[in-house]
Amino acid sequence: MLGRHFADEMIILCVRWYLRFFAQLSRLEELMAERNLTVDHTTVWRWCSVMLPTEPASAPGIAQNGPSWRADETYIRVAGRGRI
């Protein structure tokens, strides 16, 4: 039990449709209305924001970068001379 006003199955169904079909929240509101469930699109948005991770999962074996970044040196020509 998620401790919500709606049944867990309906919450999970909405979140699943949101992820699977890239459905708009207002469209999910309409789909739930077709199933005789009155739910606002902001409620669906809250469900998704609570149940979905906020940071993308990193691929295994890829090192996490810190706040610094590096760029390779770039050579350009200025007035016919190579510059760094």
N, CA, C and O atoms as a Maestro MAE file, in Angstrom:
{
 s_m_m2io_version
 :::
 2.0.0
}

f_m_ct {
 s_m_title
 :::
 protein
 m_atom[336] {
  # First column is atom index #
  i_m_mmod_type
  r_m_x_coord
  r_m_y_coord
  r_m_z_coord
  i_m_residue_number
  s_m_chain_name
  s_m_pdb_residue_name
  s_m_pdb_atom_name
  i_m_atomic_number
  :::
  1 25 0.845 -1.180 0.000 1 A "MET " " N  " 7
  2 3 0.000 0.000 0.000 1 A "MET " " CA " 6
  3 2 0.882 1.231 0.000 1 A "MET " " C  " 6
  4 15 1.768 1.367 0.844 1 A "MET " " O  " 8
  5 25 0.645 2.115 -0.932 2 A "LEU " " N  " 7
  6 3 1.439 3.319 -1.074 2 A "LEU " " CA " 6
  7 2 0.940 4.451 -0.182 2 A "LEU " " C  " 6
  8 15 1.564 5.511 -0.138 2 A "LEU " " O  " 8
  9 25 -0.155 4.256 0.521 3 A "GLY " " N  " 7
  10 3 -0.681 5.284 1.405 3 A "GLY " " CA " 6
  11 2 -1.324 6.427 0.647 3 A "GLY " " C  " 6
  12 15 -1.231 7.582 1.062 3 A "GLY " " O  " 8
  13 25 -1.966 6.115 -0.447 4 A "ARG " " N  " 7
  14 3 -2.580 7.128 -1.294 4 A "ARG " " CA " 6
  15 2 -4.097 6.961 -1.292 4 A "ARG " " C  " 6
  16 15 -4.628 5.972 -0.786 4 A "ARG " " O  " 8
  17 25 -4.777 7.941 -1.865 5 A "HIS " " N  " 7
  18 3 -6.232 7.928 -1.963 5 A "HIS " " CA " 6
  19 2 -6.720 6.883 -2.966 5 A "HIS " " C  " 6
  20 15 -7.793 6.304 -2.797 5 A "HIS " " O  " 8
  21 25 -5.925 6.646 -4.010 6 A "PHE " " N  " 7
  22 3 -6.300 5.715 -5.065 6 A "PHE " " CA " 6
  23 2 -5.666 4.352 -4.827 6 A "PHE " " C  " 6
  24 15 -4.700 4.220 -4.075 6 A "PHE " " O  " 8
  25 25 -6.225 3.352 -5.476 7 A "ALA " " N  " 7
  26 3 -5.699 1.991 -5.354 7 A "ALA " " CA " 6
  27 2 -4.299 1.913 -5.970 7 A "ALA " " C  " 6
  28 15 -4.003 2.585 -6.959 7 A "ALA " " O  " 8
  29 25 -3.458 1.090 -5.373 8 A "ASP " " N  " 7
  30 3 -2.086 0.933 -5.843 8 A "ASP " " CA " 6
  31 2 -2.039 0.503 -7.307 8 A "ASP " " C  " 6
  32 15 -1.177 0.954 -8.062 8 A "ASP " " O  " 8
  33 25 -2.957 -0.361 -7.702 9 A "GLU " " N  " 7
  34 3 -2.968 -0.857 -9.076 9 A "GLU " " CA " 6
  35 2 -3.197 0.269 -10.071 9 A "GLU " " C  " 6
  36 15 -2.607 0.269 -11.151 9 A "GLU " " O  " 8
  37 25 -4.053 1.237 -9.718 10 A "MET " " N  " 7
  38 3 -4.339 2.344 -10.621 10 A "MET " " CA " 6
  39 2 -3.141 3.287 -10.720 10 A "MET " " C  " 6
  40 15 -2.848 3.810 -11.795 10 A "MET " " O  " 8
  41 25 -2.459 3.502 -9.615 11 A "ILE " " N  " 7
  42 3 -1.274 4.360 -9.618 11 A "ILE " " CA " 6
  43 2 -0.183 3.742 -10.481 11 A "ILE " " C  " 6
  44 15 0.424 4.418 -11.311 11 A "ILE " " O  " 8
  45 25 0.055 2.467 -10.280 12 A "ILE " " N  " 7
  46 3 1.089 1.770 -11.043 12 A "ILE " " CA " 6
  47 2 0.721 1.721 -12.519 12 A "ILE " " C  " 6
  48 15 1.597 1.836 -13.376 12 A "ILE " " O  " 8
  49 25 -0.549 1.553 -12.826 13 A "LEU " " N  " 7
  50 3 -0.998 1.543 -14.216 13 A "LEU " " CA " 6
  51 2 -0.729 2.884 -14.887 13 A "LEU " " C  " 6
  52 15 -0.249 2.923 -16.020 13 A "LEU " " O  " 8
  53 25 -1.031 3.976 -14.204 14 A "CYS " " N  " 7
  54 3 -0.786 5.306 -14.769 14 A "CYS " " CA " 6
  55 2 0.702 5.545 -15.004 14 A "CYS " " C  " 6
  56 15 1.098 6.041 -16.059 14 A "CYS " " O  " 8
  57 25 1.509 5.196 -14.033 15 A "VAL " " N  " 7
  58 3 2.958 5.401 -14.172 15 A "VAL " " CA " 6
  59 2 3.501 4.526 -15.288 15 A "VAL " " C  " 6
  60 15 4.363 4.962 -16.050 15 A "VAL " " O  " 8
  61 25 3.011 3.298 -15.395 16 A "ARG " " N  " 7
  62 3 3.450 2.399 -16.459 16 A "ARG " " CA " 6
  63 2 3.098 2.965 -17.826 16 A "ARG " " C  " 6
  64 15 3.937 2.956 -18.727 16 A "ARG " " O  " 8
  65 25 1.868 3.460 -18.001 17 A "TRP " " N  " 7
  66 3 1.460 4.054 -19.277 17 A "TRP " " CA " 6
  67 2 2.289 5.290 -19.590 17 A "TRP " " C  " 6
  68 15 2.647 5.526 -20.744 17 A "TRP " " O  " 8
  69 25 2.594 6.076 -18.571 18 A "TYR " " N  " 7
  70 3 3.394 7.275 -18.764 18 A "TYR " " CA " 6
  71 2 4.776 6.914 -19.314 18 A "TYR " " C  " 6
  72 15 5.288 7.587 -20.208 18 A "TYR " " O  " 8
  73 25 5.370 5.859 -18.779 19 A "LEU " " N  " 7
  74 3 6.694 5.445 -19.224 19 A "LEU " " CA " 6
  75 2 6.665 4.685 -20.541 19 A "LEU " " C  " 6
  76 15 7.494 4.920 -21.419 19 A "LEU " " O  " 8
  77 25 5.730 3.793 -20.671 20 A "ARG " " N  " 7
  78 3 5.692 2.904 -21.831 20 A "ARG " " CA " 6
  79 2 5.317 3.616 -23.120 20 A "ARG " " C  " 6
  80 15 5.938 3.392 -24.159 20 A "ARG " " O  " 8
  81 25 4.300 4.475 -23.056 21 A "PHE " " N  " 7
  82 3 3.765 5.083 -24.264 21 A "PHE " " CA " 6
  83 2 4.090 6.568 -24.385 21 A "PHE " " C  " 6
  84 15 3.589 7.232 -25.292 21 A "PHE " " O  " 8
  85 25 4.923 7.103 -23.484 22 A "PHE " " N  " 7
  86 3 5.267 8.517 -23.471 22 A "PHE " " CA " 6
  87 2 4.005 9.378 -23.539 22 A "PHE " " C  " 6
  88 15 3.951 10.385 -24.244 22 A "PHE " " O  " 8
  89 25 3.016 8.956 -22.799 23 A "ALA " " N  " 7
  90 3 1.709 9.614 -22.832 23 A "ALA " " CA " 6
  91 2 1.764 10.946 -22.101 23 A "ALA " " C  " 6
  92 15 2.477 11.103 -21.110 23 A "ALA " " O  " 8
  93 25 1.003 11.890 -22.607 24 A "GLN " " N  " 7
  94 3 0.874 13.167 -21.925 24 A "GLN " " CA " 6
  95 2 0.020 12.961 -20.685 24 A "GLN " " C  " 6
  96 15 -0.852 12.093 -20.644 24 A "GLN " " O  " 8
  97 25 0.289 13.775 -19.683 25 A "LEU " " N  " 7
  98 3 -0.439 13.625 -18.420 25 A "LEU " " CA " 6
  99 2 -1.926 13.899 -18.605 25 A "LEU " " C  " 6
  100 15 -2.756 13.242 -17.977 25 A "LEU " " O  " 8
  101 25 -2.273 14.855 -19.453 26 A "SER " " N  " 7
  102 3 -3.694 15.127 -19.694 26 A "SER " " CA " 6
  103 2 -4.358 13.948 -20.411 26 A "SER " " C  " 6
  104 15 -5.537 13.671 -20.189 26 A "SER " " O  " 8
  105 25 -3.610 13.259 -21.263 27 A "ARG " " N  " 7
  106 3 -4.150 12.074 -21.929 27 A "ARG " " CA " 6
  107 2 -4.368 10.945 -20.927 27 A "ARG " " C  " 6
  108 15 -5.353 10.212 -21.023 27 A "ARG " " O  " 8
  109 25 -3.459 10.801 -19.970 28 A "LEU " " N  " 7
  110 3 -3.650 9.794 -18.925 28 A "LEU " " CA " 6
  111 2 -4.881 10.111 -18.088 28 A "LEU " " C  " 6
  112 15 -5.597 9.207 -17.659 28 A "LEU " " O  " 8
  113 25 -5.122 11.389 -17.858 29 A "GLU " " N  " 7
  114 3 -6.320 11.794 -17.139 29 A "GLU " " CA " 6
  115 2 -7.572 11.349 -17.896 29 A "GLU " " C  " 6
  116 15 -8.531 10.877 -17.286 29 A "GLU " " O  " 8
  117 25 -7.564 11.497 -19.214 30 A "GLU " " N  " 7
  118 3 -8.695 11.059 -20.034 30 A "GLU " " CA " 6
  119 2 -8.850 9.542 -20.012 30 A "GLU " " C  " 6
  120 15 -9.968 9.032 -19.943 30 A "GLU " " O  " 8
  121 25 -7.734 8.822 -20.069 31 A "LEU " " N  " 7
  122 3 -7.801 7.362 -20.049 31 A "LEU " " CA " 6
  123 2 -8.375 6.851 -18.730 31 A "LEU " " C  " 6
  124 15 -9.136 5.883 -18.716 31 A "LEU " " O  " 8
  125 25 -8.018 7.487 -17.641 32 A "MET " " N  " 7
  126 3 -8.569 7.090 -16.342 32 A "MET " " CA " 6
  127 2 -10.056 7.439 -16.258 32 A "MET " " C  " 6
  128 15 -10.829 6.709 -15.638 32 A "MET " " O  " 8
  129 25 -10.456 8.545 -16.876 33 A "ALA " " N  " 7
  130 3 -11.878 8.915 -16.889 33 A "ALA " " CA " 6
  131 2 -12.698 7.884 -17.669 33 A "ALA " " C  " 6
  132 15 -13.848 7.621 -17.318 33 A "ALA " " O  " 8
  133 25 -12.125 7.302 -18.713 34 A "GLU " " N  " 7
  134 3 -12.799 6.237 -19.458 34 A "GLU " " CA " 6
  135 2 -13.014 5.003 -18.588 34 A "GLU " " C  " 6
  136 15 -13.907 4.198 -18.855 34 A "GLU " " O  " 8
  137 25 -12.208 4.857 -17.561 35 A "ARG " " N  " 7
  138 3 -12.329 3.731 -16.631 35 A "ARG " " CA " 6
  139 2 -13.052 4.137 -15.348 35 A "ARG " " C  " 6
  140 15 -12.924 3.476 -14.318 35 A "ARG " " O  " 8
  141 25 -13.817 5.237 -15.422 36 A "ASN " " N  " 7
  142 3 -14.634 5.739 -14.313 36 A "ASN " " CA " 6
  143 2 -13.803 6.084 -13.077 36 A "ASN " " C  " 6
  144 15 -14.238 5.862 -11.948 36 A "ASN " " O  " 8
  145 25 -12.612 6.623 -13.298 37 A "LEU " " N  " 7
  146 3 -11.765 7.069 -12.204 37 A "LEU " " CA " 6
  147 2 -11.411 8.530 -12.463 37 A "LEU " " C  " 6
  148 15 -10.723 8.845 -13.434 37 A "LEU " " O  " 8
  149 25 -11.878 9.404 -11.604 38 A "THR " " N  " 7
  150 3 -11.604 10.829 -11.756 38 A "THR " " CA " 6
  151 2 -10.284 11.141 -11.075 38 A "THR " " C  " 6
  152 15 -10.158 11.057 -9.854 38 A "THR " " O  " 8
  153 25 -9.308 11.501 -11.888 39 A "VAL " " N  " 7
  154 3 -7.985 11.847 -11.380 39 A "VAL " " CA " 6
  155 2 -7.475 13.034 -12.193 39 A "VAL " " C  " 6
  156 15 -7.665 13.093 -13.408 39 A "VAL " " O  " 8
  157 25 -6.832 13.969 -11.517 40 A "ASP " " N  " 7
  158 3 -6.307 15.148 -12.180 40 A "ASP " " CA " 6
  159 2 -4.915 14.846 -12.725 40 A "ASP " " C  " 6
  160 15 -4.201 14.001 -12.185 40 A "ASP " " O  " 8
  161 25 -4.531 15.542 -13.804 41 A "HIS " " N  " 7
  162 3 -3.220 15.289 -14.401 41 A "HIS " " CA " 6
  163 2 -2.084 15.670 -13.461 41 A "HIS " " C  " 6
  164 15 -1.004 15.085 -13.544 41 A "HIS " " O  " 8
  165 25 -2.298 16.637 -12.569 42 A "THR " " N  " 7
  166 3 -1.246 16.970 -11.610 42 A "THR " " CA " 6
  167 2 -1.036 15.852 -10.593 42 A "THR " " C  " 6
  168 15 0.071 15.661 -10.092 42 A "THR " " O  " 8
  169 25 -2.095 15.123 -10.296 43 A "THR " " N  " 7
  170 3 -1.965 13.974 -9.400 43 A "THR " " CA " 6
  171 2 -1.113 12.893 -10.055 43 A "THR " " C  " 6
  172 15 -0.268 12.281 -9.402 43 A "THR " " O  " 8
  173 25 -1.337 12.660 -11.342 44 A "VAL " " N  " 7
  174 3 -0.522 11.680 -12.065 44 A "VAL " " CA " 6
  175 2 0.932 12.137 -12.090 44 A "VAL " " C  " 6
  176 15 1.843 11.322 -11.944 44 A "VAL " " O  " 8
  177 25 1.150 13.434 -12.274 45 A "TRP " " N  " 7
  178 3 2.511 13.973 -12.263 45 A "TRP " " CA " 6
  179 2 3.177 13.741 -10.911 45 A "TRP " " C  " 6
  180 15 4.360 13.405 -10.858 45 A "TRP " " O  " 8
  181 25 2.441 13.914 -9.825 46 A "ARG " " N  " 7
  182 3 2.993 13.671 -8.489 46 A "ARG " " CA " 6
  183 2 3.352 12.206 -8.298 46 A "ARG " " C  " 6
  184 15 4.395 11.883 -7.728 46 A "ARG " " O  " 8
  185 25 2.484 11.319 -8.778 47 A "TRP " " N  " 7
  186 3 2.787 9.892 -8.686 47 A "TRP " " CA " 6
  187 2 4.095 9.579 -9.401 47 A "TRP " " C  " 6
  188 15 4.949 8.867 -8.874 47 A "TRP " " O  " 8
  189 25 4.238 10.117 -10.600 48 A "CYS " " N  " 7
  190 3 5.442 9.845 -11.384 48 A "CYS " " CA " 6
  191 2 6.670 10.442 -10.721 48 A "CYS " " C  " 6
  192 15 7.731 9.817 -10.721 48 A "CYS " " O  " 8
  193 25 6.554 11.628 -10.161 49 A "SER " " N  " 7
  194 3 7.715 12.253 -9.531 49 A "SER " " CA " 6
  195 2 8.132 11.515 -8.264 49 A "SER " " C  " 6
  196 15 9.309 11.529 -7.902 49 A "SER " " O  " 8
  197 25 7.187 10.873 -7.587 50 A "VAL " " N  " 7
  198 3 7.528 10.124 -6.377 50 A "VAL " " CA " 6
  199 2 8.086 8.749 -6.721 50 A "VAL " " C  " 6
  200 15 9.035 8.290 -6.084 50 A "VAL " " O  " 8
  201 25 7.514 8.091 -7.714 51 A "MET " " N  " 7
  202 3 7.865 6.704 -7.991 51 A "MET " " CA " 6
  203 2 9.060 6.529 -8.915 51 A "MET " " C  " 6
  204 15 9.679 5.465 -8.922 51 A "MET " " O  " 8
  205 25 9.401 7.561 -9.702 52 A "LEU " " N  " 7
  206 3 10.477 7.415 -10.672 52 A "LEU " " CA " 6
  207 2 11.767 8.016 -10.135 52 A "LEU " " C  " 6
  208 15 11.730 8.995 -9.389 52 A "LEU " " O  " 8
  209 25 12.908 7.442 -10.506 53 A "PRO " " N  " 7
  210 3 14.180 8.000 -10.047 53 A "PRO " " CA " 6
  211 2 14.434 9.356 -10.690 53 A "PRO " " C  " 6
  212 15 14.022 9.607 -11.823 53 A "PRO " " O  " 8
  213 25 15.117 10.224 -9.955 54 A "THR " " N  " 7
  214 3 15.398 11.553 -10.480 54 A "THR " " CA " 6
  215 2 16.698 11.603 -11.265 54 A "THR " " C  " 6
  216 15 16.867 12.471 -12.121 54 A "THR " " O  " 8
  217 25 17.616 10.689 -10.989 55 A "GLU " " N  " 7
  218 3 18.886 10.664 -11.698 55 A "GLU " " CA " 6
  219 2 18.948 9.428 -12.581 55 A "GLU " " C  " 6
  220 15 18.501 8.355 -12.174 55 A "GLU " " O  " 8
  221 25 19.495 9.562 -13.784 56 A "PRO " " N  " 7
  222 3 19.600 8.390 -14.651 56 A "PRO " " CA " 6
  223 2 20.574 7.371 -14.075 56 A "PRO " " C  " 6
  224 15 21.585 7.727 -13.471 56 A "PRO " " O  " 8
  225 25 20.256 6.126 -14.270 57 A "ALA " " N  " 7
  226 3 21.144 5.053 -13.794 57 A "ALA " " CA " 6
  227 2 22.403 5.043 -14.643 57 A "ALA " " C  " 6
  228 15 22.329 5.122 -15.869 57 A "ALA " " O  " 8
  229 25 23.545 4.947 -14.006 58 A "SER " " N  " 7
  230 3 24.791 4.934 -14.759 58 A "SER " " CA " 6
  231 2 25.090 3.516 -15.220 58 A "SER " " C  " 6
  232 15 24.756 2.537 -14.553 58 A "SER " " O  " 8
  233 25 25.718 3.438 -16.361 59 A "ALA " " N  " 7
  234 3 26.090 2.135 -16.903 59 A "ALA " " CA " 6
  235 2 27.254 1.584 -16.097 59 A "ALA " " C  " 6
  236 15 28.136 2.345 -15.699 59 A "ALA " " O  " 8
  237 25 27.278 0.272 -15.845 60 A "PRO " " N  " 7
  238 3 28.385 -0.294 -15.080 60 A "PRO " " CA " 6
  239 2 29.695 -0.158 -15.847 60 A "PRO " " C  " 6
  240 15 29.737 -0.324 -17.066 60 A "PRO " " O  " 8
  241 25 30.747 0.143 -15.124 61 A "GLY " " N  " 7
  242 3 32.062 0.252 -15.744 61 A "GLY " " CA " 6
  243 2 32.403 1.646 -16.226 61 A "GLY " " C  " 6
  244 15 33.523 1.877 -16.682 61 A "GLY " " O  " 8
  245 25 31.475 2.581 -16.140 62 A "ILE " " N  " 7
  246 3 31.752 3.947 -16.564 62 A "ILE " " CA " 6
  247 2 32.020 4.777 -15.320 62 A "ILE " " C  " 6
  248 15 31.205 4.821 -14.398 62 A "ILE " " O  " 8
  249 25 33.161 5.428 -15.305 63 A "ALA " " N  " 7
  250 3 33.541 6.223 -14.149 63 A "ALA " " CA " 6
  251 2 32.685 7.492 -14.084 63 A "ALA " " C  " 6
  252 15 32.371 8.102 -15.107 63 A "ALA " " O  " 8
  253 25 32.325 7.865 -12.886 64 A "GLN " " N  " 7
  254 3 31.564 9.084 -12.690 64 A "GLN " " CA " 6
  255 2 32.510 10.276 -12.741 64 A "GLN " " C  " 6
  256 15 33.583 10.251 -12.139 64 A "GLN " " O  " 8
  257 25 32.116 11.302 -13.448 65 A "ASN " " N  " 7
  258 3 32.923 12.504 -13.523 65 A "ASN " " CA " 6
  259 2 32.597 13.412 -12.358 65 A "ASN " " C  " 6
  260 15 31.464 13.456 -11.877 65 A "ASN " " O  " 8
  261 25 33.601 14.129 -11.916 66 A "GLY " " N  " 7
  262 3 33.399 15.105 -10.863 66 A "GLY " " CA " 6
  263 2 32.904 16.416 -11.448 66 A "GLY " " C  " 6
  264 15 32.434 16.458 -12.585 66 A "GLY " " O  " 8
  265 25 33.012 17.494 -10.665 67 A "PRO " " N  " 7
  266 3 32.529 18.776 -11.160 67 A "PRO " " CA " 6
  267 2 33.449 19.397 -12.215 67 A "PRO " " C  " 6
  268 15 33.052 20.351 -12.882 67 A "PRO " " O  " 8
  269 25 34.679 18.872 -12.380 68 A "SER " " N  " 7
  270 3 35.595 19.436 -13.363 68 A "SER " " CA " 6
  271 2 35.471 18.693 -14.694 68 A "SER " " C  " 6
  272 15 35.007 17.554 -14.746 68 A "SER " " O  " 8
  273 25 35.890 19.356 -15.756 69 A "TRP " " N  " 7
  274 3 35.885 18.729 -17.067 69 A "TRP " " CA " 6
  275 2 37.101 19.222 -17.824 69 A "TRP " " C  " 6
  276 15 37.666 20.265 -17.493 69 A "TRP " " O  " 8
  277 25 37.502 18.481 -18.832 70 A "ARG " " N  " 7
  278 3 38.678 18.815 -19.609 70 A "ARG " " CA " 6
  279 2 38.344 18.801 -21.089 70 A "ARG " " C  " 6
  280 15 37.494 18.040 -21.552 70 A "ARG " " O  " 8
  281 25 39.026 19.652 -21.808 71 A "ALA " " N  " 7
  282 3 38.872 19.692 -23.261 71 A "ALA " " CA " 6
  283 2 40.252 19.555 -23.888 71 A "ALA " " C  " 6
  284 15 41.244 20.041 -23.345 71 A "ALA " " O  " 8
  285 25 40.303 18.893 -25.030 72 A "ASP " " N  " 7
  286 3 41.560 18.794 -25.754 72 A "ASP " " CA " 6
  287 2 41.931 20.165 -26.301 72 A "ASP " " C  " 6
  288 15 41.074 21.020 -26.525 72 A "ASP " " O  " 8
  289 25 43.245 20.352 -26.513 73 A "GLU " " N  " 7
  290 3 43.681 21.603 -27.100 73 A "GLU " " CA " 6
  291 2 43.175 21.693 -28.531 73 A "GLU " " C  " 6
  292 15 43.109 20.694 -29.248 73 A "GLU " " O  " 8
  293 25 42.823 22.895 -28.930 74 A "THR " " N  " 7
  294 3 42.320 23.122 -30.266 74 A "THR " " CA " 6
  295 2 43.239 24.112 -30.964 74 A "THR " " C  " 6
  296 15 43.533 25.184 -30.435 74 A "THR " " O  " 8
  297 25 43.683 23.747 -32.140 75 A "TYR " " N  " 7
  298 3 44.534 24.632 -32.921 75 A "TYR " " CA " 6
  299 2 43.673 25.317 -33.969 75 A "TYR " " C  " 6
  300 15 42.909 24.669 -34.684 75 A "TYR " " O  " 8
  301 25 43.805 26.625 -34.050 76 A "ILE " " N  " 7
  302 3 43.101 27.384 -35.074 76 A "ILE " " CA " 6
  303 2 44.100 28.286 -35.781 76 A "ILE " " C  " 6
  304 15 45.173 28.566 -35.246 76 A "ILE " " O  " 8
  305 25 43.762 28.734 -36.955 77 A "ARG " " N  " 7
  306 3 44.638 29.647 -37.704 77 A "ARG " " CA " 6
  307 2 44.101 31.063 -37.553 77 A "ARG " " C  " 6
  308 15 42.935 31.340 -37.835 77 A "ARG " " O  " 8
  309 25 44.966 31.939 -37.107 78 A "VAL " " N  " 7
  310 3 44.643 33.343 -37.001 78 A "VAL " " CA " 6
  311 2 45.673 34.114 -37.812 78 A "VAL " " C  " 6
  312 15 46.871 34.075 -37.530 78 A "VAL " " O  " 8
  313 25 45.194 34.791 -38.790 79 A "ALA " " N  " 7
  314 3 46.074 35.566 -39.687 79 A "ALA " " CA " 6
  315 2 47.183 34.690 -40.272 79 A "ALA " " C  " 6
  316 15 48.323 35.134 -40.402 79 A "ALA " " O  " 8
  317 25 46.849 33.455 -40.621 80 A "GLY " " N  " 7
  318 3 47.794 32.555 -41.265 80 A "GLY " " CA " 6
  319 2 48.740 31.840 -40.321 80 A "GLY " " C  " 6
  320 15 49.571 31.052 -40.771 80 A "GLY " " O  " 8
  321 25 48.636 32.094 -39.017 81 A "ARG " " N  " 7
  322 3 49.529 31.435 -38.046 81 A "ARG " " CA " 6
  323 2 48.718 30.521 -37.144 81 A "ARG " " C  " 6
  324 15 47.594 30.860 -36.772 81 A "ARG " " O  " 8
  325 25 49.270 29.368 -36.785 82 A "GLY " " N  " 7
  326 3 48.598 28.439 -35.890 82 A "GLY " " CA " 6
  327 2 48.607 28.937 -34.448 82 A "GLY " " C  " 6
  328 15 49.649 29.348 -33.939 82 A "GLY " " O  " 8
  329 25 47.484 28.902 -33.810 83 A "ARG " " N  " 7
  330 3 47.339 29.336 -32.412 83 A "ARG " " CA " 6
  331 2 46.709 28.215 -31.604 83 A "ARG " " C  " 6
  332 15 45.998 27.352 -32.119 83 A "ARG " " O  " 8
  333 25 47.007 28.272 -30.305 84 A "ILE " " N  " 7
  334 3 46.397 27.295 -29.401 84 A "ILE " " CA " 6
  335 2 45.134 27.866 -28.835 84 A "ILE " " C  " 6
  336 15 44.458 27.207 -28.046 84 A "ILE " " O  " 8
  :::
 }
 m_bond[335] {
  # First column is bond index #
  i_m_from
  i_m_to
  i_m_order
  :::
  1 1 2 1
  2 2 3 1
  3 3 4 2
  4 3 5 1
  5 5 6 1
  6 6 7 1
  7 7 8 2
  8 7 9 1
  9 9 10 1
  10 10 11 1
  11 11 12 2
  12 11 13 1
  13 13 14 1
  14 14 15 1
  15 15 16 2
  16 15 17 1
  17 17 18 1
  18 18 19 1
  19 19 20 2
  20 19 21 1
  21 21 22 1
  22 22 23 1
  23 23 24 2
  24 23 25 1
  25 25 26 1
  26 26 27 1
  27 27 28 2
  28 27 29 1
  29 29 30 1
  30 30 31 1
  31 31 32 2
  32 31 33 1
  33 33 34 1
  34 34 35 1
  35 35 36 2
  36 35 37 1
  37 37 38 1
  38 38 39 1
  39 39 40 2
  40 39 41 1
  41 41 42 1
  42 42 43 1
  43 43 44 2
  44 43 45 1
  45 45 46 1
  46 46 47 1
  47 47 48 2
  48 47 49 1
  49 49 50 1
  50 50 51 1
  51 51 52 2
  52 51 53 1
  53 53 54 1
  54 54 55 1
  55 55 56 2
  56 55 57 1
  57 57 58 1
  58 58 59 1
  59 59 60 2
  60 59 61 1
  61 61 62 1
  62 62 63 1
  63 63 64 2
  64 63 65 1
  65 65 66 1
  66 66 67 1
  67 67 68 2
  68 67 69 1
  69 69 70 1
  70 70 71 1
  71 71 72 2
  72 71 73 1
  73 73 74 1
  74 74 75 1
  75 75 76 2
  76 75 77 1
  77 77 78 1
  78 78 79 1
  79 79 80 2
  80 79 81 1
  81 81 82 1
  82 82 83 1
  83 83 84 2
  84 83 85 1
  85 85 86 1
  86 86 87 1
  87 87 88 2
  88 87 89 1
  89 89 90 1
  90 90 91 1
  91 91 92 2
  92 91 93 1
  93 93 94 1
  94 94 95 1
  95 95 96 2
  96 95 97 1
  97 97 98 1
  98 98 99 1
  99 99 100 2
  100 99 101 1
  101 101 102 1
  102 102 103 1
  103 103 104 2
  104 103 105 1
  105 105 106 1
  106 106 107 1
  107 107 108 2
  108 107 109 1
  109 109 110 1
  110 110 111 1
  111 111 112 2
  112 111 113 1
  113 113 114 1
  114 114 115 1
  115 115 116 2
  116 115 117 1
  117 117 118 1
  118 118 119 1
  119 119 120 2
  120 119 121 1
  121 121 122 1
  122 122 123 1
  123 123 124 2
  124 123 125 1
  125 125 126 1
  126 126 127 1
  127 127 128 2
  128 127 129 1
  129 129 130 1
  130 130 131 1
  131 131 132 2
  132 131 133 1
  133 133 134 1
  134 134 135 1
  135 135 136 2
  136 135 137 1
  137 137 138 1
  138 138 139 1
  139 139 140 2
  140 139 141 1
  141 141 142 1
  142 142 143 1
  143 143 144 2
  144 143 145 1
  145 145 146 1
  146 146 147 1
  147 147 148 2
  148 147 149 1
  149 149 150 1
  150 150 151 1
  151 151 152 2
  152 151 153 1
  153 153 154 1
  154 154 155 1
  155 155 156 2
  156 155 157 1
  157 157 158 1
  158 158 159 1
  159 159 160 2
  160 159 161 1
  161 161 162 1
  162 162 163 1
  163 163 164 2
  164 163 165 1
  165 165 166 1
  166 166 167 1
  167 167 168 2
  168 167 169 1
  169 169 170 1
  170 170 171 1
  171 171 172 2
  172 171 173 1
  173 173 174 1
  174 174 175 1
  175 175 176 2
  176 175 177 1
  177 177 178 1
  178 178 179 1
  179 179 180 2
  180 179 181 1
  181 181 182 1
  182 182 183 1
  183 183 184 2
  184 183 185 1
  185 185 186 1
  186 186 187 1
  187 187 188 2
  188 187 189 1
  189 189 190 1
  190 190 191 1
  191 191 192 2
  192 191 193 1
  193 193 194 1
  194 194 195 1
  195 195 196 2
  196 195 197 1
  197 197 198 1
  198 198 199 1
  199 199 200 2
  200 199 201 1
  201 201 202 1
  202 202 203 1
  203 203 204 2
  204 203 205 1
  205 205 206 1
  206 206 207 1
  207 207 208 2
  208 207 209 1
  209 209 210 1
  210 210 211 1
  211 211 212 2
  212 211 213 1
  213 213 214 1
  214 214 215 1
  215 215 216 2
  216 215 217 1
  217 217 218 1
  218 218 219 1
  219 219 220 2
  220 219 221 1
  221 221 222 1
  222 222 223 1
  223 223 224 2
  224 223 225 1
  225 225 226 1
  226 226 227 1
  227 227 228 2
  228 227 229 1
  229 229 230 1
  230 230 231 1
  231 231 232 2
  232 231 233 1
  233 233 234 1
  234 234 235 1
  235 235 236 2
  236 235 237 1
  237 237 238 1
  238 238 239 1
  239 239 240 2
  240 239 241 1
  241 241 242 1
  242 242 243 1
  243 243 244 2
  244 243 245 1
  245 245 246 1
  246 246 247 1
  247 247 248 2
  248 247 249 1
  249 249 250 1
  250 250 251 1
  251 251 252 2
  252 251 253 1
  253 253 254 1
  254 254 255 1
  255 255 256 2
  256 255 257 1
  257 257 258 1
  258 258 259 1
  259 259 260 2
  260 259 261 1
  261 261 262 1
  262 262 263 1
  263 263 264 2
  264 263 265 1
  265 265 266 1
  266 266 267 1
  267 267 268 2
  268 267 269 1
  269 269 270 1
  270 270 271 1
  271 271 272 2
  272 271 273 1
  273 273 274 1
  274 274 275 1
  275 275 276 2
  276 275 277 1
  277 277 278 1
  278 278 279 1
  279 279 280 2
  280 279 281 1
  281 281 282 1
  282 282 283 1
  283 283 284 2
  284 283 285 1
  285 285 286 1
  286 286 287 1
  287 287 288 2
  288 287 289 1
  289 289 290 1
  290 290 291 1
  291 291 292 2
  292 291 293 1
  293 293 294 1
  294 294 295 1
  295 295 296 2
  296 295 297 1
  297 297 298 1
  298 298 299 1
  299 299 300 2
  300 299 301 1
  301 301 302 1
  302 302 303 1
  303 303 304 2
  304 303 305 1
  305 305 306 1
  306 306 307 1
  307 307 308 2
  308 307 309 1
  309 309 310 1
  310 310 311 1
  311 311 312 2
  312 311 313 1
  313 313 314 1
  314 314 315 1
  315 315 316 2
  316 315 317 1
  317 317 318 1
  318 318 319 1
  319 319 320 2
  320 319 321 1
  321 321 322 1
  322 322 323 1
  323 323 324 2
  324 323 325 1
  325 325 326 1
  326 326 327 1
  327 327 328 2
  328 327 329 1
  329 329 330 1
  330 330 331 1
  331 331 332 2
  332 331 333 1
  333 333 334 1
  334 334 335 1
  335 335 336 2
  :::
 }
}
